[in-house]
Amino acid sequence: MPFPRLFLVCLALLALTHPVAGQAFSADSVAVPQRSPVAFGLLHQQSFIMAHTAPVRHLSYAHPASFEGQIEWQTTGREAWHRAWRLPKVGVSVVYTDYHQRALGTSVAVSAYVTKFIYRSPRQQVHFRTGVGLGWFSNPFSVADNRVNTIVSTHLNAAIHFRFDYTRRLTDHLDLETAVALQHYSNGATSKPNFGINMPTLAAGLSYHPARWTPPAQKRALAPLPPDQRRWFLDAATSVGWRQWGIRDRQRYLVNGVHVQVGRRVNVKNNLVAGLDYFYDRSLLVQRVQDSSIQGGPNVDVRKVGIVAGQELLLGRLAMIWHIGVYLYQPYKSGTFYYERLGLKYCFTKHLFGAVDLKVHRGAADVVEWKVGVRL
């Protein structure tokens, strides 16, 4: 399954999974800690590299081994989004990986994550976790001395992971943790080759809880939308990104975009949006010269306009977004007629936001978009 499709499946799991039904939670009806309870974990991970495309098959025989340190906090319901997501955990993980291949070397990834409970009891928990961050690789692709590494071509890459965890309480302060996960690294086509790494992973370890607090069970019904929340809104944003055309041309070309969307707040967890995108990709100015005999000459217009629709999953000021769009105007056919967008949006104020998005064509990264915008 291409990674963007898997991302959407996992996003749906994050939105739809529920803990066991119980009494409705109220921060005033139970004893709530003054501070979010914290836990520390250390796990060992064993992985393999998926041969998701032929040019990376020669690296799929590696069996990377990792060590993960994590610190996480149990939300207590003091914020509205805590209750909407039924008291998730949030945390930060640091993962050191040895790929046991000279061409790949080692990596260090730092990610922020959120954990959504599927089931929990006083002694056992099952939950789904997703996280995003950055990974630094020691041995990226190099034309001069590391052509074997067709997976990673930059030191710095985006790191995304999804995983299912099972934890069992051993003592009042110690838990056994096991997990099945998928770790993904990519630079979003800012440099090529960029086939990315997909690593199915098994993990096991221990977590330490200095002061444990077990959240109460909750009903499945969503809390009503606060009356001061706007039902309709308008977002206008501009974006920049950089894209490399091919391995032979190491220059990175600027990609600009303008984006206008109308949205509706559906409930405390979701926004639905639809709008228009405009793209101007300067790397296509180089590519079209190579294709001039096929596409009608070197002066073919490389501008693109698309119509887009999608969803935003809300975690306080942070939103996890996914969009699917169709090009209405694309004189130069450089990719598929449709595109997908996955990303994160953060609202700095009521009217100002920033976002980092990955735009893809049929599972292949097109560009990383860095956005700033206003909400009206």
WOQUI-V27923 format. One record per backbone hydrogen bond with DSSP energy under -1.0 kcal/mol. CO is the residue of the C=O (numbers start at 1). NH is the residue of the N-H. If there is no record, write none. Layout:
[[CO/NH] [CO/NH]]
This chain:
[[2/6] [3/7] [4/8] [5/9] [6/10] [7/11] [8/12] [9/13] [10/14] [11/15] [12/16] [13/17] [26/29] [37/74] [39/72] [40/208] [41/70] [42/206] [43/68] [44/204] [45/66] [46/202] [50/52] [53/56] [54/57] [56/59] [57/60] [59/62] [64/47] [65/98] [66/45] [67/96] [68/43] [69/94] [70/41] [71/92] [72/39] [73/90] [79/83] [80/84] [81/85] [82/87] [83/86] [88/75] [89/115] [90/73] [91/113] [92/71] [93/111] [94/69] [95/109] [96/67] [97/107] [98/65] [101/105] [105/99] [106/138] [107/97] [108/136] [109/95] [110/134] [111/93] [112/132] [113/91] [114/130] [115/89] [116/128] [119/126] [123/169] [124/121] [125/167] [126/118] [126/119] [127/165] [128/116] [129/163] [130/114] [131/161] [132/112] [133/159] [134/110] [135/157] [136/108] [142/146] [146/142] [148/150] [151/196] [152/141] [155/137] [157/135] [158/186] [159/133] [160/184] [161/131] [162/182] [163/129] [164/180] [165/127] [166/178] [167/125] [168/176] [173/209] [174/170] [174/171] [175/207] [176/168] [177/205] [178/166] [179/203] [180/164] [181/201] [182/162] [183/199] [184/160] [185/197] [186/158] [187/190] [189/244] [197/185] [198/50] [199/183] [200/48] [201/181] [202/46] [203/179] [204/44] [205/177] [206/42] [207/175] [208/40] [226/229] [231/265] [233/263] [234/376] [235/261] [236/374] [237/259] [238/372] [239/257] [240/370] [241/255] [243/253] [253/243] [254/282] [255/241] [256/280] [257/239] [258/278] [259/237] [260/276] [261/235] [262/274] [263/233] [264/272] [269/314] [270/266] [270/267] [271/312] [272/264] [273/310] [274/262] [275/308] [276/260] [277/306] [278/258] [279/304] [280/256] [281/284] [283/287] [284/288] [286/290] [287/291] [289/292] [291/294] [291/295] [292/297] [304/279] [305/328] [305/329] [306/277] [307/326] [308/275] [309/324] [310/273] [311/322] [312/271] [313/320] [315/318] [317/347] [318/315] [319/345] [320/313] [321/343] [322/311] [323/341] [324/309] [325/339] [326/307] [329/305] [332/334] [337/327] [339/325] [340/360] [341/323] [342/358] [343/321] [344/356] [345/319] [346/354] [351/375] [352/348] [352/349] [353/373] [354/346] [355/371] [356/344] [357/369] [358/342] [359/366] [359/367] [360/340] [361/364] [364/361] [367/359] [369/357] [370/240] [371/355] [372/238] [373/353] [374/236]]
